[in-house]
């Protein structure tokens, strides 16, 4: 994270911690219901914060979920 205002990182982390559990529940529900468009949308929503916070372990995973939701490829994965 480059040259952010003091407290900006703390604010981003706080919002991420508060909002991510609900997004993950919705993401799981969308998967269960085979609502791939919603999966893509929710993954996209998480992707920006994952990138900002440099959560490298999730870079590929969140992009794969978004890609599957958009293209309907590799649904079994």
N, C-alpha and C positions, 0 to 999 in steps of 0.2 A: 504494500500500500504506500503510495508515494505522496509526500507533502500534503497530508490531510490536516484539517483543523484539529487542534487539541480536542479530544473527546469524541471526534467523529468515528474513530475505530471502535471505541467503547459503545457508541450508539448503534453502529452497524451490527456488532456482535450481540448486543442486547435484543435488537429486533430479530436477528437470525434465530437466537435461542427461543424467543417467544413464539415466532411464527412457524418455524420448521416442523414441530410435532404435528400441528394441524395439517400442514401441507403434505406431510408424509402419510398421514391417515387418508387424506383425499387421494393421494397418488396410489396407495394400495387399493383403495376402493375402485378407482378408475381401472386399475389392472384387473381386478377381480371381475369387473363388469365388461372387460374388453373394450373400454372407452379410450382408445389410443390417442385420440385428439386431445382429450383432457390430460392424459399422461404427458404428452408433449408440452402442453401449456404449463403444467405444474413444474415439470423438469426445467423448462426455460426460466421460470420464475426463480427457481433455486440456483440456477447456473450463474447468474450475475453475482450473487452474494458469495457463492463458493469461489468464484474467480477473484473477487475483491479480497476475500479473506485468505486466499492462497491455500485452500484445503486441497492439496495436490492428490490425496488419496481418492477424492471424489471427482476430479476433473473428467476422467474417461467415463466413469459410470454414469454421471448425469447427462453427458453428451450422448451416450449410447441409448439411454432411456428416451431422450428427446428425439433422437434419430428414428428409433423404432416407432414411436408415436406418430411421427410425421410421415414416414415412408411405409409403415406396416411390414417392414423387412425384419427378419430374425425375431418374430414374435415369441417363439419358444424360448429364446434366450432370456 
